[in-house]
Amino acid sequence: MILRAAIGLVSVAAFLLLWHVATTAGWVSGVFLPAPGLVAKVGLDLIRDGELWTAIWVSSGRVFAGFFLAGAVAIPLGVVMGVWWPAKAIVDPFVSLLRPLPSITWIPLTILWLGIGEQQKIAIVFLGSWIYILVYTLAAVKRVDPLLIRAARNLGASDLSVMTRVILPGALPGILSGMKITLAISWSCVLSAEMVAAQTGLGALIWQGKDWGNLPQVLVGMVGISITVLIADAVADRIERLLLPWERHRR
């Protein structure tokens, strides 16, 4: 573990050094890629002003509101589709139609329906995320070993017991993995919405940097997104370990 962390730190340091040399030696024009020191200075200014913290807080609130709403709808629906074929037959055509649509295509409609307030940003995250959670949940339920279900029924388990003691525990690792992947998708959704119609948030911060020709601010916004998602992934890993103690030996 320590060796892996050390290798990671060395690789990051080597990248930053190469970046610094490339920009200071004139190999790459500052118009296209500012020096890392300049990016760090702009980032510190945004932190001292509180602008970066505000942007992270606002974007995170939009992401998690839409993401958890998507999970609340998609996970029960995916479980039902996995165990009851008529539900799958009903929903499958809509999944096939909606899955190819990127979140940005919903922006004009959501602006017409909801305006440009917070509800519109949350709606974009929801519309861009729920179908992926649904697909991952359905796949996780389908992967539960049917022999375990048959054995539980032979032992006299009721339908509710089979669902809560066999299907859900068996599908939970796949559901959580799908939600972790979808969380990154949710961030791309909110950034699309913020770049089009928002005055606050990381997407707005990046877009304002572009409009002002402030490339360091653009990069600070991008780094802010990456760090926020990394922290969210670490928290999700911790939650996954708490919810799935029987999976620890496989890691």
HUBEL-V751913 format. One record per residue. RES is the residue in one small letter. SS is DSSP state (H for helix, E for strand, L for the rest). PHI is phi in whole degrees, -180 to 180 (none if undefined). OMEGA is omega in degrees with one decimal (none if undefined). Layout:
# HUBEL-V751913
<<RES:SS:PHI:OMEGA> <RES:SS:PHI:OMEGA>>
This chain:
# HUBEL-V751913
<<m:L:none:179.8> <i:H:-66:179.5> <l:H:-63:179.4> <r:H:-63:178.9> <a:H:-64:179.6> <a:H:-64:178.6> <i:H:-63:178.3> <g:H:-63:178.9> <l:H:-64:179.3> <v:H:-64:-180.0> <s:H:-65:177.5> <v:H:-66:178.7> <a:H:-62:178.2> <a:H:-64:178.1> <f:H:-64:179.9> <l:H:-64:178.1> <l:H:-65:177.8> <l:H:-62:177.6> <w:H:-61:-179.9> <h:H:-61:-178.9> <v:H:-65:-177.8> <a:H:-63:-177.6> <t:H:-84:-178.7> <t:H:-76:179.3> <a:L:-84:177.9> <g:L:84:177.6> <w:L:-67:178.2> <v:L:-126:-179.0> <s:L:-69:176.5> <g:L:-64:177.1> <v:L:-66:-176.8> <f:L:-99:-179.0> <l:L:-151:179.5> <p:L:-71:178.7> <a:L:-65:-179.8> <p:H:-61:177.3> <g:H:-64:178.5> <l:H:-67:177.9> <v:H:-63:179.0> <a:H:-63:179.7> <k:H:-64:178.7> <v:H:-64:178.6> <g:H:-62:178.4> <l:H:-64:177.1> <d:H:-63:179.8> <l:H:-68:177.2> <i:H:-70:179.4> <r:H:-63:178.6> <d:H:-73:-177.1> <g:L:84:-175.2> <e:H:-69:-179.2> <l:H:-68:178.9> <w:H:-62:178.9> <t:H:-63:-179.5> <a:H:-63:179.3> <i:H:-65:-178.8> <w:H:-63:-178.1> <v:H:-65:-179.1> <s:H:-64:-179.8> <s:H:-63:178.3> <g:H:-61:178.4> <r:H:-66:-178.2> <v:H:-63:-174.0> <f:H:-72:175.6> <a:H:-64:179.5> <g:H:-68:-177.3> <f:H:-67:-178.9> <f:H:-70:174.2> <l:H:-64:178.0> <a:H:-63:178.6> <g:H:-64:-179.4> <a:H:-64:178.3> <v:H:-88:-168.8> <a:H:-77:-175.9> <i:H:-66:176.7> <p:H:-61:179.6> <l:H:-65:178.8> <g:H:-65:178.1> <v:H:-65:179.2> <v:H:-63:178.5> <m:H:-63:-178.9> <g:H:-74:-176.1> <v:H:-110:-177.4> <w:L:-133:-171.2> <w:H:-62:178.3> <p:H:-59:178.4> <a:H:-64:178.3> <k:H:-65:179.6> <a:H:-64:-179.9> <i:H:-72:-171.7> <v:H:-85:-174.9> <d:H:-52:-179.9> <p:H:-60:179.3> <f:H:-70:176.1> <v:H:-62:-180.0> <s:H:-64:-179.2> <l:H:-77:-172.2> <l:H:-90:-174.2> <r:L:-60:-179.4> <p:L:-72:-174.6> <l:L:-81:174.8> <p:L:-71:-175.6> <s:H:-61:-176.0> <i:H:-65:180.0> <t:H:-70:179.4> <w:H:-85:-174.1> <i:H:-62:179.8> <p:H:-59:-178.9> <l:H:-67:-178.2> <t:H:-67:175.8> <i:H:-67:177.7> <l:H:-66:-177.4> <w:H:-77:-168.3> <l:H:-121:-174.7> <g:L:80:-177.5> <i:L:-118:-179.8> <g:L:-84:-177.5> <e:H:-64:-178.9> <q:H:-60:-179.3> <q:H:-67:179.4> <k:H:-66:179.0> <i:H:-65:179.0> <a:H:-63:178.2> <i:H:-63:178.2> <v:H:-63:179.1> <f:H:-61:-176.7> <l:H:-67:179.7> <g:H:-86:-172.7> <s:H:-115:-167.8> <w:H:-62:-175.2> <i:H:-70:178.0> <y:H:-73:175.4> <i:H:-62:178.6> <l:H:-61:-178.8> <v:H:-63:179.3> <y:H:-66:179.6> <t:H:-65:179.3> <l:H:-60:179.4> <a:H:-64:-179.8> <a:H:-65:179.0> <v:H:-66:-179.7> <k:H:-66:-178.6> <r:L:-82:177.7> <v:L:-64:-176.2> <d:L:-62:-179.9> <p:H:-63:177.2> <l:H:-64:177.8> <l:H:-66:179.1> <i:H:-66:-180.0> <r:H:-64:179.5> <a:H:-65:178.9> <a:H:-63:179.0> <r:H:-67:179.3> <n:H:-64:178.4> <l:L:-85:174.8> <g:L:94:-179.8> <a:L:-69:176.8> <s:L:-76:178.8> <d:H:-59:179.5> <l:H:-65:179.5> <s:H:-66:177.6> <v:H:-62:-179.3> <m:H:-66:-172.5> <t:H:-82:-173.8> <r:H:-106:-178.2> <v:H:-122:-171.9> <i:H:-70:-177.5> <l:H:-65:176.4> <p:H:-61:179.8> <g:H:-70:-178.1> <a:H:-89:-172.2> <l:H:-58:178.3> <p:H:-58:178.5> <g:H:-68:178.8> <i:H:-65:-179.6> <l:H:-66:177.0> <s:H:-62:177.9> <g:H:-65:179.1> <m:H:-69:177.8> <k:H:-64:177.8> <i:H:-67:-177.7> <t:H:-68:178.8> <l:H:-61:176.3> <a:H:-65:176.7> <i:H:-64:178.9> <s:H:-61:177.6> <w:H:-66:177.4> <s:H:-65:178.7> <c:H:-65:-176.7> <v:H:-67:178.6> <l:H:-66:176.0> <s:H:-60:-179.2> <a:H:-67:-176.9> <e:H:-71:179.9> <m:H:-73:-178.1> <v:H:-92:-172.4> <a:L:-147:177.1> <a:L:-159:175.7> <q:L:-107:179.9> <t:L:-132:-179.1> <g:L:108:-177.9> <l:H:-66:177.0> <g:H:-62:177.5> <a:H:-65:178.7> <l:H:-61:178.7> <i:H:-66:-177.5> <w:H:-68:176.7> <q:H:-64:175.8> <g:H:-61:177.0> <k:H:-64:-178.9> <d:H:-64:-177.8> <w:L:-89:-176.6> <g:L:69:-178.0> <n:L:-99:-177.2> <l:H:-63:175.3> <p:H:-58:178.4> <q:H:-66:176.3> <v:H:-59:-179.3> <l:H:-68:176.6> <v:H:-62:177.1> <g:H:-62:179.1> <m:H:-66:177.9> <v:H:-64:177.7> <g:H:-59:177.6> <i:H:-64:-177.4> <s:H:-60:-177.9> <i:H:-66:179.6> <t:H:-62:179.5> <v:H:-68:177.2> <l:H:-62:178.0> <i:H:-65:178.2> <a:H:-62:177.3> <d:H:-64:179.1> <a:H:-64:177.1> <v:H:-64:179.1> <a:H:-63:177.1> <d:H:-62:179.5> <r:H:-65:178.2> <i:H:-63:179.6> <e:H:-62:178.5> <r:H:-66:179.6> <l:H:-72:-177.4> <l:H:-81:-175.6> <l:L:-124:-178.3> <p:H:-63:-178.5> <w:H:-74:-179.6> <e:H:-92:-172.6> <r:H:-62:-176.1> <h:H:-69:-179.4> <r:H:-87:-173.2> <r:L:-88:none>>
